[in-house]
Amino acid sequence: MLNGKKWIFFDIGSTLVDESDAYKQRVLETISGTSISYSEFIDTMLIYYRQNGKGDKLAAAHYGLTLMEWKSEYEKLYPQAVNCLHLLVNEYKLGIIANQQPGTLSRLKKFGISEYFSLVVASAEEGVAKPDERIFELAMERADCSPEEAVMIGDRLDNDIAPAKRLGITTIRVLQGYGKYSSPLSDYEIPDFTVSCLDEICGILL
């Protein structure tokens, strides 16, 4: 258990929520009517993700295509999410710091996990998005929590790990989604802890 920690903040996409089906649907719609195969597009995406780029957007540009709209109805919870939150909420206050489309709280309710969170700070509602440190500062202020008392859990080195570390927040990277292919470009992008799935978080925090 990490001493002195009071709040645990989570990202949503590819952290609590499995976006793999949503990415698949977006790719299929993007390449519809072309001769580009799904596997070819994914391979190109991965090249860009390994270069720390936004792989789906860059792959679409590579082929001269318009990246189709994201459809959140294809998102689903990771299997370990509920158990992880259920265990952590007995020891900590839980919050969300995430870049999301409007309606974050309603989506958390749809997934059946809204009750675990005492605070939800999302970009669409706040008008500021990660990696801007102001969204983290806003969350700290509303939680009445110092950075030293907080932990940030996310999949993205650029959006989740680096800005949190700059503020002095302890960071945990989850190797899920396409974010797992990126590599640290600075000391701030090196997380304090790295886990392969949500189950491993409780081994650090409990």
N, C-alpha and C positions, 0 to 999 in steps of 0.2 A: 504494500500500500504506500502511496506517495504521501509523505507528511505535509501537512499544511494546506492541502488542496480542499477547496469547498465547492467549486463549480466544474462540471465537465461539459464542454461545448462540442457539439457534433455538426459537421457538414451533413448534407442530405444525399445528394446524388453520388452514387458509387461508394458511399460510406454506410448509410443505413438502407438506402434504396438501390436495388439492382436495376441498372439501366440497360442491360444487355439487349433485351427485346426491343426497347425503344430505339437503340442505335441500329439494330437490325432492320426495323421497319423504316427508319429514316433512309438507310442506305438503299434498301430495295426500291423505295419510291424515287430516290435520286437517280438511280440507274435505269429505271423503267423506260422502255422504248429505245434503249441503247444496246450496243453489242458488248458492253462491259459486263463481265461476270461479277457476281457477288464476291467471290474469293479474290479476284483481281483487285477490286476496289478496297477490300479489307487489307490486303497486302500493302497497298499504297498508303492507306491510312496509318498502318503500323510503322512504315518508314518515317513518316512525319512525326508520329507520337514519340518514336525513339530519339528524334531530334528535338524533343521538347516543344513541338509545335501542336497546334490544334488540328489533329489529324483528319477529322472528317471534313472540316472546312477547307483545308489545304488540298485534300484529295479531290474534292469536288472542283476546286479551281484548277487543279492539275489536268483534269479531263474536260474542262470548260463547261461544267455543269452547275446548275443552281442547287445548293444544298436545301433539301426539303424541310418543311416545318417539323419541329420536335413535337411528338405526341405523348404527353405524360400518362395517358391511359395504358400505355404498355409497360409502365414502371411497376415494380413489385418489391416487397421487402426482402432483404436477405434473410435466410432461414434463422440465423442466429440473433437477429436484431431484437426481437421481443425479450428473449431470455437475458440478453446483455443489458438492456435498459431496466428490466425488472430487478436485476441484481444491483446495478449501480445506484438506482434511485433510493435505495435504502441507506446509502452512505453519503451521497452527494446531491446537490441541486443540479439538474440537467437543463441545458439550453441548446438552442440551435443558432448557428451563424452560417448563413447559406446564401448563395446566389440562386434565386428562384423566380419563376414566373409568378404573377399575382395569384393569391389564394393558397399560400403555403400552409396555413393552419388547417384549412379545409382538407388538404391532401393528407396531412398528418392524421386528421380524424378518420379519413377514409382508410388509411393503413392501420388504424386502431392503436396508434401510439401517442396521440396528442396528450393524453393524461400524464405521461411521464415528464413532460417539459414544463418548467416553471417560466421559461422565457423563450420567445421565438423572435429572432432578428433576421429578417430576410430582405434581400436587395430591392425587390420590386416595391415593397411597402416603405422602405426607408430612403430610397433614392440614392443609395451609395452601395457599391458592390466590391467584393473582394477582387483583387488584392489590396484595395484601399484600406489602410489601417484604421480609418475612421469607423468602419462598421464593427471592428473589434472593440474599439474604444467605446462606442455606443453601447455595445453589449456589456462591457465591464461596468459602465456607469449605471445602467439599468439593473444590473445584478448586485450593485454595491459590492463589487468584488475587485480586488487588485489583480494585476496580471500574474503575480506570484502565487495567487490562490486558485488559478485557473489552469485547465488543460484543454487543448484544442485537438480534436480528432478529425482527420480528413484524408482524402486520397491524393489531393493535388499539392505538389511542392510549391508551386507559384502562388496559388490562391489561399491555401490553408496553412502550410508550414511556415513559409518565409515571413509573411506579415505578422503572424502570431509570435514567432521567435523574436522578431525585432522589438516587440513590446514586452518581452520577458515572460511570455506564456509558455508553459511546457507543452510539447507537441508529440502527437502520436500519428504516424502515417500508416494507413491501411492499404495494403497492396491489392486493391480491387479496381475493376474497371480499367479504362485505358490509361489512367494516371499512373498505373504501376510501371509503365514502360519509360517514364521520364527519369532523368538523372539529375542530381543536384548540380547547380551552376554556381552556387556560392555557399559559404558557411551557413547562412541563414536558411538555406533549403535542406540542410541536413537535419532530419528530425531527431528528437531526443530518444524516441523509441519507434521501432517499425514492427508491425504485425502483419500476418497474412490474411487474417479474418477477424471478425468481431469477437469471437470466443476468446481470443488471446488477450484482448484488452483487459478482461477481468483479472487475468493473472498479474497484470501490472498495477491495476488500481484497487484491487481488493486483497 
